[in-house]
Amino acid sequence: MIHSTTPTLQGKEITKYHGLVTGEAILGANIFKDFFANIRDVVGGRSAAYEGELQKARTIAIEEMSRHAEDLGANAVVGIDLDYETVGSQSAMMMVSVSGTAVSVR
């Protein structure tokens, strides 16, 4: 499966548009990760715990979108857009949503 944020693929011809495909992932943040992330925020630096969770959520969302595209008979997704949101009170959960257009290319 080819993924692209652009509407076309250089060197490839889009032969069929299958339609919009999406994927979502919502992951809860562990209370201990929250605690240590807050400490890291106070002293500075990056929060590896949150970065790891975001990476995991992004991978899940893209895989889900790809499965939807494959179910439609596509071999690529173009025009991909990624969105990140917090869900729940006090940002207890993180959501990654991804969307794009499923296409067949040759």
C-alpha positions, 0 to 999 in steps of 0.5 A, a space after each residue: 500500500 502506497 501512502 502519500 499526503 499529495 493528491 498524485 503520485 509522481 511516476 504513477 497513473 491513478 486509474 480509479 478513485 475508490 473514495 474516502 477512507 479513514 482510520 482512528 485510534 484513541 489511546 488512554 494515557 497511563 497515570 504514571 506516564 502522566 505523572 512523569 510527563 508532568 515532571 519532565 515538563 517542569 524540568 524541560 525536555 521531551 516526554 518519551 512516554 507521550 511520544 511513544 503513545 502518539 506514534 503507536 496511535 498514528 500507526 494504528 490509525 494508518 493501518 486501519 485506513 489502509 485496511 479500508 482502502 484494501 477492502 475497496 480494492 485500492 493499492 494506494 491512498 493519496 491526499 492523507 491528512 493526520 489530525 491529533 486531538 485530546 479526548 475526555 476530561 483533563 486530556 485523559 485520552 489522545 486521538 489520532 485520526 487519518 483520512 485520505 482518498 483510496 485509489 488504484 495506481 499503475 
